[in-house]
């Protein structure tokens, strides 16, 4: 990621607007980096009701242990769920939370 926070945030807003792509090159590189982070403790989505509900979860530190569902992080929209996991991975990667109050109008 660049040191230009405004550019980085433009990538985040582009993801929110179109979470499934296709993405422009810089955003695709960012999404790929997020997907290839180490598995232990990684945030993921779990479908809790087929095609209707998703929950934010965290993968265990060791293979075979239970996935931890994050309490209160349940979504009826896949797009909202994708945005939630993106924001958590963004903060993990950058150390900065996404302030939705800074979204472009």
Helices and strands as residue ranges (DSSP letters): H 5-17, H 25-35, E 43-49, E 53-58, E 68-75, H 78-94, G 100-102
